[in-house]
Amino acid sequence: MTIVQVDHWLRLAALAPSPLNTQPWRFRVTPAAIELFDDPARALPVADPGGRERTIACGCALLNLRAAGAAAGCEEQVALLPDPARGGLLARAVLAEGPADAALAALAPAIEQRWTTRRALRAAPLPPGLLPALAAEAAAEGAELLPVDGRAARQLLADLCAEADRLQHHDPAWRHEVARWIHPGRSNDGLPASRLGGRALRFLVDHFDFGGTSASRDEVYILHAPAVLLLATPGDEPRDWLRAGQALQRVLLRAALDGVQAGYLQQPLQLPGLRERVAAAFSPGRWPQVCLRLGLPVEDPPRRRRRPVADFADFVPA
Ligand SMILES: Cc1cc2nc3c(=O)[nH]c(=O)nc-3n(C[C@H](O)[C@H](O)[C@H](O)COP(=O)(O)O)c2cc1C
């Protein structure tokens, strides 16, 4: 594991998705291992008070690191939450030359091809065989991928999303938190906003309630997406969130290999009460972690906004 190699792997790890593109991870690289930490300075206390989504995002980054290592011919040893006494330490990965996980290595080329869409998807169905392949990727990390199929089920999910959209947009603290991550003058994290339109957008998001507009848009998205999927885990502890993140990233990368991209429908999972109703309807006995719509995108990928490795990694000499 050379410094140049690790620097490359960390750049790929940071291409993981995260809520509002907060990139809530830190890495500590020692000669023996790469440690992944939660970065609470990048928390979203209103939308994600327990840090569940932040930990899922860190799980996504960990999966990218593992896939990048496997593609470089490394064998992995990964421990989740290896030392509870060290607060914030989420995982320790040892990547050394050895028999690499071929399934993980096969996903690595998609790390740079995956991105999040916020527009309607093409109506074309998913490539044959893709859905079972995605379910297998989720299962490989101990999660389940459950399809939300049929008009009645989609409508119920749309109604739950609409309720969440209205509640969130009505809350000034939530609007303010989203607006804080729209950075017209900064290009390496947060949501895309042009220098010209960005300030206006930030002001509008902060001060006006667009709950009704978002609810109507999400209803169309949910009813017409080629696939709507719920990723669920048996438990709901930080270890489950890390597993969910790795499962999510495997699903997203496998889809991206076929040109299929995802949009998120997280709103009902961010509100207690609504999340339980989603579970009761679509994943009884399991915890819904992520809700996605999948299909071929209509637009070109946006320009990437990511921090440089030096911003989120410390290299500790022997
Ligand atoms: C746990 C999690 C929750 C997310 N929630 C949303 C969401 O509610 N709405 C949305 O548009 N994108 C959501 N995203 C996607 C991020 O906005 C996206 O990953 C980020 O802006 C970086 O862009 P990229 O995925 O195109 O690299 C979420 C991502 C993760 C990992």
The ligand as an SDF file (V2000), in Angstrom:
LIG
                    3D

 31 33  0  0  0  0  0  0  0  0999 V2000
  -28.0130    8.5700    2.9130 C   0  0  0  0  0  0  0  0  0  0  0  0
  -28.2100    9.5030    1.7320 C   0  0  0  0  0  0  0  0  0  0  0  0
  -29.3490   10.3020    1.6680 C   0  0  0  0  0  0  0  0  0  0  0  0
  -29.5600   11.1380    0.5580 C   0  0  0  0  0  0  0  0  0  0  0  0
  -30.7230   11.8680    0.4950 N   0  0  0  0  0  0  0  0  0  0  0  0
  -30.9830   12.5730   -0.6180 C   0  0  0  0  0  0  0  0  0  0  0  0
  -32.2310   13.2470   -0.7640 C   0  0  0  0  0  0  0  0  0  0  0  0
  -33.0810   13.2080    0.1270 O   0  0  0  0  0  0  0  0  0  0  0  0
  -32.4630   13.9270   -1.9240 N   0  0  0  0  0  0  0  0  0  0  0  0
  -31.5370   13.9820   -2.9350 C   0  0  0  0  0  0  0  0  0  0  0  0
  -31.7910   14.5930   -3.9770 O   0  0  0  0  0  0  0  0  0  0  0  0
  -30.3430   13.3530   -2.8150 N   0  0  0  0  0  0  0  0  0  0  0  0
  -30.0490   12.6640   -1.6930 C   0  0  0  0  0  0  0  0  0  0  0  0
  -28.8620   12.0080   -1.5790 N   0  0  0  0  0  0  0  0  0  0  0  0
  -27.8880   12.1100   -2.6890 C   0  0  0  0  0  0  0  0  0  0  0  0
  -26.9400   13.2860   -2.4820 C   0  0  0  0  0  0  0  0  0  0  0  0
  -27.6020   14.5180   -2.6220 O   0  0  0  0  0  0  0  0  0  0  0  0
  -25.7780   13.1750   -3.4730 C   0  0  0  0  0  0  0  0  0  0  0  0
  -25.1130   11.9760   -3.2140 O   0  0  0  0  0  0  0  0  0  0  0  0
  -24.7810   14.3080   -3.3360 C   0  0  0  0  0  0  0  0  0  0  0  0
  -25.3540   15.5280   -3.7320 O   0  0  0  0  0  0  0  0  0  0  0  0
  -23.5320   14.0670   -4.1860 C   0  0  0  0  0  0  0  0  0  0  0  0
  -23.8580   13.9390   -5.5430 O   0  0  0  0  0  0  0  0  0  0  0  0
  -23.5580   12.6160   -6.3870 P   0  0  0  0  0  0  0  0  0  0  0  0
  -24.3190   11.4970   -5.7470 O   0  0  0  0  0  0  0  0  0  0  0  0
  -24.1020   12.9660   -7.7560 O   0  0  0  0  0  0  0  0  0  0  0  0
  -22.0970   12.3560   -6.3790 O   0  0  0  0  0  0  0  0  0  0  0  0
  -28.5970   11.1910   -0.4840 C   0  0  0  0  0  0  0  0  0  0  0  0
  -27.4550   10.3940   -0.3890 C   0  0  0  0  0  0  0  0  0  0  0  0
  -27.2590    9.5540    0.7030 C   0  0  0  0  0  0  0  0  0  0  0  0
  -26.0350    8.6810    0.7710 C   0  0  0  0  0  0  0  0  0  0  0  0
  1  2  1  0
  2  3  1  0
  2 30  2  0
  3  4  2  0
  4  5  1  0
  4 28  1  0
  5  6  2  0
  6  7  1  0
  6 13  1  0
  7  8  2  0
  7  9  1  0
  9 10  1  0
 10 11  2  0
 10 12  1  0
 12 13  2  0
 13 14  1  0
 14 15  1  0
 14 28  1  0
 15 16  1  0
 16 17  1  0
 16 18  1  0
 18 19  1  0
 18 20  1  0
 20 21  1  0
 20 22  1  0
 22 23  1  0
 23 24  1  0
 24 25  2  0
 24 26  1  0
 24 27  1  0
 28 29  2  0
 29 30  1  0
 30 31  1  0
M  END
$$$$
